[in-house]
Amino acid sequence: MKNCKLTVDAIVNAANSSLLGGSGVDGAIHRAAGSDLLTECRRLNGCKTGDAKITKGYKLPARYIIHTVGPVWQGGDRNEDVLLGSCYRRCLELAVEYDVTSIAFPSISTGAYRFPMESAAQIALTEVEKFLKSNNSIEQVIFVTFSQDSYDCYLKLIQ
């Protein structure tokens, strides 16, 4: 995140339920945004799985950070798909509410939470496409991937 050149109105943080920082994307965003982010997150009193909350972007090149808590993969029979879909919808709803026209998503829940990449990418793409069909205020959606394998998975599904 330190050398991030991507400029969007909002970036999505794949957060844990405390919203107080963690590892992976969450930790990188907190470090790059600075200590004021942690102060604001403390006032939010956490976030439930499948929901999202918004903060200022602070030192990031984005006006906002939308924090969402994805489900931990437990085999697929605990509503993980539904909860992950809800993460994307809630982020997009907040984006519209805050006049965001460009947003960047990580691959939510596919790191430490072990959600299978192909299923997660399909859910992400389906939810974003469905949302954009009924709302045209968001002009740009970017999916930011961590690895070449993740990138290839998204690319395959988009094509």
Backbone as ProteinMPNN parsed JSONL, in Angstrom:
{"seq_chain_A": "MKNCKLTVDAIVNAANSSLLGGSGVDGAIHRAAGSDLLTECRRLNGCKTGDAKITKGYKLPARYIIHTVGPVWQGGDRNEDVLLGSCYRRCLELAVEYDVTSIAFPSISTGAYRFPMESAAQIALTEVEKFLKSNNSIEQVIFVTFSQDSYDCYLKLIQ", "coords_chain_A": {"N_chain_A": [[0.816, -1.19, 0.0], [2.044, 1.159, 0.504], [3.295, 2.266, -1.773], [1.177, 2.656, -3.446], [-0.461, 3.538, -6.382], [-2.927, 3.741, -7.309], [-5.755, 5.616, -7.721], [-8.795, 6.196, -6.433], [-12.218, 6.914, -5.52], [-13.075, 5.42, -3.331], [-11.694, 2.778, -1.402], [-11.988, -0.665, -0.726], [-11.802, -2.37, 2.278], [-10.9, -5.481, 3.336], [-11.816, -6.427, 6.157], [-11.463, -7.391, 9.665], [-13.859, -8.298, 12.209], [-13.565, -6.494, 14.318], [-12.633, -4.156, 13.23], [-10.248, -2.96, 13.769], [-7.819, -3.251, 12.55], [-5.501, -5.63, 11.183], [-4.08, -8.468, 9.669], [-2.669, -8.89, 6.356], [-4.514, -7.37, 3.706], [-6.071, -5.707, 5.328], [-4.311, -4.904, 7.455], [-2.336, -3.599, 5.931], [-3.787, -1.467, 4.83], [-4.513, -0.052, 7.149], [-1.956, 0.677, 8.095], [-1.037, 2.29, 5.987], [-2.953, 4.321, 5.906], [-2.693, 5.626, 8.323], [-2.643, 6.612, 11.843], [-4.999, 7.976, 12.528], [-7.064, 6.631, 11.295], [-7.429, 4.314, 12.836], [-8.361, 5.484, 15.185], [-10.854, 6.53, 14.324], [-12.089, 4.117, 13.568], [-12.343, 2.815, 16.034], [-14.524, 4.124, 17.129], [-16.618, 3.084, 15.697], [-17.514, 0.697, 16.695], [-17.077, -1.956, 15.778], [-18.055, -4.432, 13.259], [-20.483, -6.436, 11.665], [-20.324, -9.704, 10.161], [-20.713, -9.774, 6.685], [-21.657, -7.225, 6.513], [-20.954, -3.659, 6.151], [-18.951, -0.757, 6.82], [-18.109, 2.738, 6.722], [-15.267, 4.912, 6.488], [-13.175, 7.852, 6.644], [-10.513, 8.339, 4.237], [-8.022, 9.197, 5.024], [-4.568, 9.172, 4.972], [-4.431, 7.833, 2.578], [-4.764, 7.648, -1.04], [-7.449, 7.717, -1.531], [-10.743, 8.99, -0.951], [-12.416, 7.697, 0.816], [-12.605, 4.782, 2.939], [-14.056, 1.725, 2.731], [-15.048, -0.572, 4.917], [-15.403, -4.001, 5.15], [-16.664, -7.075, 6.394], [-15.892, -10.19, 5.628], [-17.021, -13.628, 5.296], [-15.653, -16.392, 7.137], [-14.428, -19.223, 5.563], [-16.089, -22.244, 5.943], [-16.516, -24.655, 4.79], [-18.736, -24.293, 3.202], [-21.396, -24.661, 3.899], [-22.548, -22.909, 5.651], [-23.87, -20.531, 5.022], [-21.94, -19.012, 3.738], [-21.643, -18.126, 1.052], [-23.856, -16.408, 0.728], [-23.337, -14.478, 2.693], [-20.902, -13.434, 1.743], [-21.724, -12.322, -0.704], [-23.394, -10.348, 0.32], [-21.493, -8.651, 1.462], [-20.319, -7.369, -0.785], [-22.606, -6.092, -1.88], [-23.376, -4.356, 0.247], [-21.115, -2.706, 0.414], [-21.254, -1.4, -2.06], [-23.728, -0.126, -1.801], [-23.136, 1.71, 0.277], [-21.209, 3.154, -1.081], [-22.735, 4.466, -3.05], [-24.361, 6.003, -1.39], [-22.487, 7.803, -0.38], [-21.685, 9.235, -2.564], [-19.692, 8.095, -4.209], [-17.85, 7.496, -7.075], [-15.939, 5.874, -8.115], [-14.468, 2.791, -7.248], [-12.453, 0.428, -5.502], [-12.004, -2.977, -5.091], [-10.707, -5.574, -2.993], [-10.048, -9.11, -3.137], [-12.327, -10.35, -1.335], [-12.29, -12.243, 1.633], [-10.67, -14.33, 0.672], [-8.096, -14.701, 1.518], [-6.718, -15.086, 4.55], [-9.16, -16.004, 5.465], [-9.83, -18.092, 3.842], [-11.727, -18.557, 1.735], [-12.736, -20.216, -1.194], [-11.07, -19.281, -4.148], [-12.142, -19.175, -6.859], [-14.926, -19.403, -6.483], [-15.373, -17.187, -4.816], [-14.586, -15.073, -6.495], [-16.471, -15.327, -8.529], [-18.825, -14.733, -7.144], [-18.254, -12.078, -6.411], [-18.073, -10.778, -8.933], [-20.64, -11.294, -9.984], [-22.352, -10.036, -8.1], [-21.515, -7.345, -8.27], [-22.018, -6.788, -10.98], [-24.816, -7.171, -11.059], [-25.643, -5.136, -9.315], [-24.737, -2.827, -10.649], [-26.354, -2.839, -12.89], [-28.734, -1.816, -12.012], [-28.075, 0.608, -10.982], [-26.455, 3.483, -11.894], [-24.613, 5.288, -10.889], [-22.074, 4.684, -10.014], [-19.135, 4.73, -11.671], [-16.747, 3.392, -12.131], [-15.364, 0.295, -11.34], [-12.904, -1.477, -9.767], [-11.094, -4.444, -9.515], [-8.771, -5.549, -7.336], [-6.097, -7.645, -7.229], [-4.096, -9.997, -5.386], [-2.295, -11.913, -6.207], [-0.851, -13.549, -9.104], [-2.292, -15.822, -9.766], [-4.815, -15.23, -8.655], [-5.501, -13.0, -10.196], [-5.582, -14.206, -12.742], [-7.761, -15.902, -12.351], [-9.953, -14.113, -11.966], [-9.828, -12.832, -14.451], [-10.383, -14.944, -16.241], [-13.045, -15.515, -15.527], [-14.305, -13.096, -16.12], [-13.994, -12.947, -18.86]], "CA_chain_A": [[0.0, 0.0, 0.0], [2.886, 2.337, 0.622], [3.553, 2.84, -3.095], [-0.042, 2.516, -4.241], [-0.694, 4.644, -7.305], [-4.329, 3.657, -7.686], [-6.555, 6.682, -7.126], [-10.234, 5.987, -6.552], [-12.95, 7.575, -4.442], [-13.139, 4.53, -2.168], [-11.116, 1.438, -1.451], [-12.648, -1.583, 0.191], [-10.911, -3.064, 3.194], [-11.35, -6.79, 3.817], [-11.505, -6.223, 7.568], [-12.001, -8.323, 10.649], [-15.058, -7.728, 12.823], [-13.241, -5.399, 15.242], [-12.254, -3.007, 12.396], [-9.086, -2.312, 14.385], [-6.597, -3.64, 11.852], [-5.156, -7.043, 11.264], [-3.025, -8.839, 8.732], [-3.036, -8.816, 4.944], [-5.04, -6.11, 3.173], [-6.518, -4.907, 6.469], [-3.146, -4.299, 8.1], [-1.689, -2.685, 4.984], [-4.613, -0.262, 4.742], [-4.361, 0.691, 8.406], [-0.617, 1.284, 8.145], [-0.923, 3.346, 4.978], [-3.872, 5.426, 6.212], [-2.217, 6.338, 9.507], [-3.277, 6.343, 13.142], [-6.34, 8.55, 12.62], [-8.016, 5.604, 10.88], [-7.71, 3.48, 14.005], [-9.188, 6.298, 16.085], [-12.221, 6.536, 13.797], [-12.625, 2.748, 13.614], [-12.722, 2.503, 17.415], [-15.849, 4.705, 17.373], [-17.629, 2.357, 14.915], [-17.962, -0.472, 17.468], [-17.012, -3.195, 15.018], [-18.918, -4.645, 12.092], [-20.915, -7.828, 11.553], [-20.018, -10.403, 8.919], [-21.673, -9.489, 5.623], [-22.013, -5.811, 6.538], [-19.852, -2.754, 5.825], [-18.961, 0.582, 7.412], [-17.258, 3.631, 5.947], [-14.464, 5.91, 7.186], [-12.351, 8.692, 5.779], [-9.343, 7.656, 3.688], [-6.838, 9.73, 5.689], [-3.363, 9.354, 4.15], [-4.553, 7.088, 1.328], [-5.216, 8.487, -2.15], [-8.899, 7.563, -1.646], [-11.501, 9.799, 0.018], [-13.056, 6.825, 1.787], [-12.32, 3.356, 3.069], [-15.26, 0.977, 3.091], [-14.6, -1.776, 5.626], [-16.409, -5.06, 5.136], [-16.219, -8.303, 7.063], [-16.286, -11.371, 4.888], [-17.151, -14.85, 6.081], [-14.6, -17.406, 7.171], [-14.883, -20.427, 4.869], [-16.246, -23.39, 6.835], [-16.983, -25.777, 3.999], [-19.772, -23.867, 2.284], [-22.761, -24.939, 4.337], [-22.902, -21.966, 6.726], [-24.273, -19.278, 4.373], [-20.776, -18.231, 3.348], [-21.905, -17.467, -0.23], [-24.812, -15.326, 0.97], [-22.638, -13.436, 3.452], [-19.93, -12.774, 0.876], [-22.498, -11.486, -1.608], [-23.84, -9.204, 1.099], [-20.348, -7.734, 1.599], [-20.208, -6.56, -2.005], [-23.788, -5.224, -1.982], [-23.311, -3.305, 1.276], [-20.071, -1.752, 0.005], [-21.776, -0.609, -3.169], [-24.774, 0.744, -1.255], [-22.455, 2.816, 0.955], [-20.557, 3.96, -2.112], [-23.761, 5.329, -3.634], [-24.774, 6.945, -0.338], [-21.427, 8.799, -0.195], [-21.353, 9.806, -3.881], [-18.476, 7.487, -4.739], [-18.008, 7.115, -8.483], [-14.934, 4.847, -8.426], [-14.243, 1.949, -6.068], [-11.538, -0.699, -5.694], [-12.263, -4.12, -4.215], [-9.806, -6.72, -2.938], [-10.789, -10.363, -3.195], [-12.764, -10.48, 0.059], [-12.338, -13.554, 2.303], [-9.879, -15.388, 0.026], [-6.783, -14.832, 2.155], [-6.737, -15.803, 5.825], [-10.476, -16.595, 5.693], [-9.788, -19.323, 3.047], [-12.832, -18.759, 0.796], [-12.175, -20.654, -2.475], [-10.9, -18.13, -5.034], [-13.049, -19.123, -8.0], [-16.275, -19.12, -5.975], [-15.391, -15.805, -4.328], [-14.518, -14.174, -7.65], [-17.764, -15.398, -9.21], [-19.775, -13.975, -6.319], [-17.904, -10.656, -6.542], [-18.445, -10.301, -10.269], [-22.096, -11.372, -10.11], [-22.981, -9.0, -7.266], [-21.2, -6.022, -8.82], [-22.758, -6.64, -12.236], [-26.23, -7.023, -10.724], [-25.818, -3.811, -8.724], [-24.526, -1.787, -11.662], [-27.491, -2.841, -13.823], [-29.83, -1.021, -11.457], [-27.55, 1.862, -10.455], [-25.372, 3.93, -12.772], [-23.815, 6.364, -10.299], [-20.691, 4.221, -9.903], [-18.594, 4.699, -13.029], [-15.586, 2.518, -12.266], [-15.121, -0.715, -10.313], [-11.617, -2.134, -10.002], [-10.797, -5.583, -8.655], [-7.335, -5.578, -7.081], [-5.742, -9.001, -6.819], [-2.824, -10.11, -4.686], [-1.385, -12.837, -6.883], [-1.123, -13.827, -10.515], [-3.374, -16.817, -9.806], [-6.073, -14.509, -8.413], [-5.738, -12.2, -11.396], [-5.991, -15.128, -13.805], [-9.108, -16.392, -12.03], [-10.893, -13.033, -12.303], [-9.795, -12.613, -15.906], [-11.103, -16.073, -16.852], [-14.481, -15.37, -15.271], [-14.779, -11.904, -16.831], [-14.041, -13.263, -20.292]], "C_chain_A": [[0.859, 1.252, 0.0], [3.096, 3.03, -0.718], [2.354, 2.748, -4.018], [-0.277, 3.752, -5.093], [-2.149, 4.695, -7.754], [-5.121, 4.74, -6.963], [-8.018, 6.444, -7.469], [-10.911, 6.747, -5.415], [-12.96, 6.737, -3.169], [-12.39, 3.242, -2.434], [-11.859, 0.592, -0.424], [-11.579, -2.313, 0.982], [-11.567, -4.374, 3.602], [-10.93, -6.875, 5.284], [-11.932, -7.409, 8.428], [-13.118, -7.601, 11.409], [-14.772, -6.604, 13.811], [-13.014, -4.085, 14.509], [-10.994, -2.311, 12.897], [-7.764, -2.697, 13.736], [-6.305, -5.106, 12.061], [-4.019, -7.323, 10.313], [-3.503, -8.593, 7.304], [-3.462, -7.424, 4.515], [-5.406, -5.17, 4.324], [-5.349, -4.181, 7.134], [-2.455, -3.279, 7.21], [-2.467, -1.376, 4.875], [-4.471, 0.581, 6.002], [-2.997, 1.378, 8.485], [-0.511, 2.467, 7.188], [-1.8, 4.553, 5.299], [-3.417, 6.242, 7.411], [-3.093, 6.114, 10.727], [-4.673, 6.942, 13.289], [-7.414, 7.547, 12.185], [-8.403, 4.732, 12.065], [-8.611, 4.216, 14.988], [-10.637, 6.305, 15.621], [-12.852, 5.15, 13.885], [-13.056, 2.353, 15.025], [-14.133, 3.008, 17.724], [-16.963, 3.947, 16.647], [-18.172, 1.116, 15.611], [-18.055, -1.744, 16.644], [-18.009, -3.259, 13.874], [-19.249, -6.135, 12.022], [-20.49, -8.416, 10.202], [-21.128, -10.147, 7.905], [-22.087, -8.032, 5.559], [-20.784, -4.972, 6.182], [-20.053, -1.427, 6.542], [-17.924, 1.424, 6.682], [-16.514, 4.607, 6.857], [-13.806, 6.816, 6.155], [-11.152, 7.875, 5.305], [-8.029, 8.073, 4.325], [-5.659, 9.855, 4.737], [-3.381, 8.565, 2.841], [-4.993, 8.024, 0.207], [-6.721, 8.369, -2.419], [-9.583, 8.44, -0.593], [-12.052, 8.945, 1.153], [-12.432, 5.433, 1.795], [-13.641, 2.713, 3.487], [-14.785, -0.366, 3.642], [-15.721, -2.803, 5.585], [-15.813, -6.321, 5.738], [-16.779, -9.499, 6.308], [-16.371, -12.589, 5.789], [-15.88, -15.698, 6.052], [-15.179, -18.65, 6.503], [-14.908, -21.598, 5.844], [-16.821, -24.579, 6.083], [-18.126, -25.449, 3.059], [-21.199, -24.09, 2.723], [-23.213, -24.045, 5.495], [-23.212, -20.573, 6.174], [-23.097, -18.41, 3.936], [-21.011, -17.471, 2.041], [-22.807, -16.25, -0.054], [-24.122, -14.165, 1.688], [-21.621, -12.699, 2.589], [-20.634, -11.862, -0.135], [-22.977, -10.217, -0.916], [-22.722, -8.184, 1.3], [-20.259, -6.805, 0.39], [-21.396, -5.607, -2.151], [-23.717, -4.068, -0.997], [-22.249, -2.264, 0.93], [-20.581, -0.836, -1.095], [-22.897, 0.325, -2.712], [-24.165, 1.947, -0.533], [-21.781, 3.736, -0.049], [-21.561, 4.939, -2.729], [-24.172, 6.405, -2.624], [-23.76, 8.085, -0.166], [-20.921, 9.382, -1.523], [-20.002, 9.342, -4.43], [-18.731, 7.108, -6.199], [-16.968, 6.082, -8.918], [-14.571, 4.113, -7.138], [-13.315, 0.797, -6.436], [-11.804, -1.76, -4.631], [-11.065, -5.066, -4.184], [-10.66, -7.976, -3.128], [-11.144, -10.744, -1.755], [-12.848, -11.952, 0.471], [-11.438, -14.627, 1.707], [-8.491, -15.563, 0.617], [-6.882, -15.705, 3.398], [-8.074, -16.494, 6.091], [-10.759, -17.778, 4.767], [-10.981, -19.586, 2.124], [-12.222, -19.179, -0.536], [-12.209, -19.521, -3.513], [-11.944, -18.077, -6.152], [-14.481, -18.812, -7.571], [-16.384, -17.668, -5.526], [-15.391, -14.815, -5.484], [-15.85, -14.175, -8.398], [-18.818, -14.602, -8.453], [-19.513, -12.478, -6.476], [-18.39, -10.101, -7.87], [-19.958, -10.28, -10.458], [-22.774, -10.245, -9.335], [-22.727, -7.603, -7.821], [-21.989, -5.795, -10.106], [-24.245, -6.395, -11.968], [-26.51, -5.619, -10.168], [-25.728, -2.714, -9.78], [-25.655, -1.734, -12.693], [-28.632, -1.974, -13.323], [-29.373, 0.323, -10.896], [-26.365, 2.302, -11.298], [-24.523, 5.051, -12.187], [-22.348, 5.965, -10.099], [-20.167, 3.988, -11.316], [-17.462, 3.706, -13.225], [-15.478, 1.593, -11.059], [-13.839, -1.435, -10.699], [-11.483, -3.287, -9.015], [-9.277, -5.678, -8.543], [-6.991, -6.962, -6.543], [-4.33, -9.038, -6.255], [-1.809, -10.951, -5.459], [-1.764, -12.994, -8.351], [-2.257, -14.84, -10.653], [-4.74, -16.161, -9.597], [-6.462, -13.694, -9.636], [-6.26, -13.082, -12.533], [-7.406, -15.65, -13.587], [-10.156, -15.347, -12.383], [-10.975, -12.847, -13.814], [-10.578, -13.703, -16.635], [-12.611, -15.909, -16.7], [-15.07, -14.161, -15.989], [-14.935, -12.194, -18.314], [-15.159, -14.239, -20.573]], "O_chain_A": [[0.42, 2.303, -0.468], [3.076, 4.259, -0.786], [2.503, 2.761, -5.24], [-0.291, 4.875, -4.588], [-2.546, 5.595, -8.495], [-5.151, 4.776, -5.733], [-8.421, 6.485, -8.631], [-10.255, 7.171, -4.464], [-12.867, 7.272, -2.064], [-12.439, 2.687, -3.532], [-12.297, 1.09, 0.614], [-10.592, -2.802, 0.433], [-12.667, -4.375, 4.153], [-9.834, -7.335, 5.606], [-12.655, -8.299, 7.983], [-13.285, -6.392, 11.246], [-15.675, -5.824, 14.113], [-13.18, -3.013, 15.093], [-10.707, -1.186, 12.488], [-6.701, -2.487, 14.321], [-6.8, -5.734, 12.997], [-3.103, -6.514, 10.166], [-4.626, -8.137, 7.089], [-2.856, -6.426, 4.905], [-5.085, -3.982, 4.291], [-5.408, -2.97, 7.347], [-2.036, -2.22, 7.677], [-1.872, -0.299, 4.834], [-4.323, 1.801, 5.921], [-2.905, 2.534, 8.898], [0.036, 3.513, 7.536], [-1.427, 5.686, 4.996], [-3.726, 7.43, 7.503], [-4.156, 5.499, 10.641], [-5.459, 6.457, 14.103], [-8.548, 7.611, 12.66], [-9.583, 4.447, 12.27], [-9.526, 3.621, 15.558], [-11.549, 6.11, 16.425], [-14.024, 5.024, 14.239], [-14.037, 1.627, 15.189], [-14.857, 2.383, 18.498], [-18.139, 4.149, 16.952], [-19.171, 0.545, 15.176], [-18.998, -2.521, 16.793], [-18.703, -2.291, 13.563], [-18.398, -6.984, 12.289], [-20.322, -7.687, 9.224], [-22.314, -10.28, 8.209], [-22.802, -7.637, 4.637], [-19.704, -5.513, 5.941], [-21.18, -1.027, 6.832], [-16.979, 0.895, 6.098], [-17.052, 5.07, 7.863], [-13.877, 6.569, 4.951], [-10.817, 6.849, 5.895], [-7.025, 7.375, 4.183], [-5.756, 10.598, 3.761], [-2.422, 8.635, 2.072], [-5.543, 9.091, 0.48], [-7.208, 8.871, -3.431], [-9.07, 8.612, 0.513], [-12.148, 9.392, 2.295], [-11.832, 4.979, 0.82], [-14.257, 3.114, 4.474], [-14.201, -1.18, 2.927], [-16.859, -2.503, 5.945], [-14.619, -6.593, 5.606], [-17.978, -9.778, 6.348], [-15.858, -12.585, 6.908], [-15.14, -15.71, 5.068], [-16.283, -19.082, 6.833], [-13.906, -21.914, 6.486], [-17.524, -25.409, 6.659], [-18.456, -26.26, 2.193], [-22.128, -23.745, 1.993], [-24.143, -24.384, 6.226], [-22.859, -19.563, 6.782], [-23.247, -17.198, 3.781], [-20.626, -16.308, 1.924], [-22.549, -15.19, -0.623], [-24.31, -13.004, 1.324], [-21.488, -11.479, 2.689], [-20.177, -10.748, -0.387], [-22.963, -9.137, -1.508], [-22.979, -6.981, 1.308], [-20.138, -5.589, 0.543], [-21.214, -4.442, -2.507], [-23.97, -2.922, -1.368], [-22.464, -1.069, 1.133], [-20.358, 0.374, -1.055], [-22.994, 1.453, -3.195], [-24.624, 3.075, -0.711], [-21.784, 4.956, 0.117], [-21.25, 6.117, -2.905], [-24.311, 7.576, -2.977], [-24.143, 9.209, 0.159], [-19.835, 9.96, -1.573], [-19.269, 10.12, -5.04], [-19.733, 6.463, -6.507], [-17.107, 5.479, -9.982], [-14.392, 4.724, -6.084], [-13.382, 0.259, -7.542], [-11.826, -1.473, -3.434], [-10.465, -5.336, -5.224], [-11.879, -7.88, -3.264], [-10.356, -11.38, -1.055], [-13.401, -12.785, -0.247], [-11.444, -15.754, 2.202], [-7.778, -16.495, 0.243], [-7.103, -16.913, 3.306], [-8.129, -17.46, 6.852], [-11.809, -18.409, 4.883], [-11.223, -20.737, 1.763], [-11.262, -18.548, -0.979], [-13.244, -18.889, -3.725], [-12.564, -17.035, -6.365], [-15.171, -18.037, -8.233], [-17.371, -16.995, -5.821], [-16.119, -13.823, -5.452], [-16.304, -13.124, -8.85], [-19.611, -13.88, -9.057], [-20.45, -11.699, -6.653], [-19.047, -9.061, -7.911], [-20.495, -9.334, -11.036], [-23.668, -9.578, -9.856], [-23.633, -6.77, -7.839], [-22.565, -4.724, -10.299], [-24.855, -5.516, -12.578], [-27.512, -4.998, -10.524], [-26.541, -1.79, -9.801], [-25.885, -0.689, -13.303], [-29.412, -1.452, -14.119], [-30.19, 1.093, -10.391], [-25.377, 1.576, -11.408], [-23.781, 5.703, -12.922], [-21.478, 6.832, -10.023], [-20.689, 3.155, -12.057], [-17.232, 3.229, -14.336], [-15.497, 2.039, -9.912], [-13.705, -1.938, -11.815], [-11.732, -3.122, -7.821], [-8.584, -5.866, -9.543], [-7.531, -7.395, -5.526], [-3.483, -8.215, -6.603], [-0.604, -10.717, -5.369], [-2.857, -12.616, -8.773], [-3.088, -14.726, -11.555], [-5.707, -16.498, -10.282], [-7.619, -13.702, -10.056], [-7.244, -12.751, -13.195], [-8.162, -15.818, -14.545], [-11.149, -15.668, -13.036], [-12.062, -12.722, -14.377], [-11.352, -13.409, -17.547], [-13.363, -16.142, -17.646], [-16.221, -14.204, -16.422], [-15.889, -11.744, -18.948], [-15.362, -14.629, -21.723]]}, "name": "protein", "num_of_chains": 1, "seq": "MKNCKLTVDAIVNAANSSLLGGSGVDGAIHRAAGSDLLTECRRLNGCKTGDAKITKGYKLPARYIIHTVGPVWQGGDRNEDVLLGSCYRRCLELAVEYDVTSIAFPSISTGAYRFPMESAAQIALTEVEKFLKSNNSIEQVIFVTFSQDSYDCYLKLIQ"}
